[in-house]
Amino acid sequence: MRRRKLLAGLGIASVAGCVEINTGGANNNQNNNQNTKTQQPTQTQTQTATATETESGIEQAEEIVQEVPTEEPTPEPTPEPTPEAVQIANEKIRVHEDEYQVYAFSPDSQAKVAYQFTVRQGPDIDVFVTTRNEFNQFESGNRFRVLMNSKESTGDQQSETLNPGDLALVVDNTDAGWADPPSNLDDDVAVVEVAAAYREQE
């Protein structure tokens, strides 16, 4: 009985010793966990530091970009507007024998002048462009000079660059120029489609 009690006591002591050992192991595990837990904040701090350094680098890069001067785009030159054509004539007319039709125009600068005409009915006619002074000579029955002309024609087109000034386009059914109306005692009317315009040079 005494031995059993002793064994029982030893058993208890052994169990207690085991408990003590297990308890000690548990404490060691807790210590290890604590050590492990203690190390984790170190990694977080490192990550935080790295993130802070990265953000700082981005800020520095942004500052550098802002400091770099940007080149302003060179403005494209505005194209000069193209001068519009100015109409001189565009109609169908009836020019009686020994009469003429005149269209006055006055370009302010050197200009490209163009005309075309077709005699639909009637005799050959003269069409010409001259200055205002020379037109006055034509009206007076004197010799006159022309800048452009279509002599004794039933249709033609002409274009020429002329200097600025007071000019006149004349559709002539008289004998003052090169054509002669028929001498048949009739009124030989010339039915003419005429178009003319000028465009000043840039």
Secondary structure, 3 states (H helix, E strand, C coil): CHHHHHHHHHHHHHHHHHHHHHHHHHHHHHHHHHHHHHHHHHHHHHHHHHHHHHHHHHHHHHHHHHHCCCCCCCCCCCCCCCCCCEEEEEEEEEECCCEEEEEEECCCCCEEEEEEEEEEECCCEEEEEEEHHHHHHHHCCCCCCCCEEEEEECEEEEEEEECCCCEEEEEEECCCCCCCCCCCCCCCCEEEEEEEEEEECC
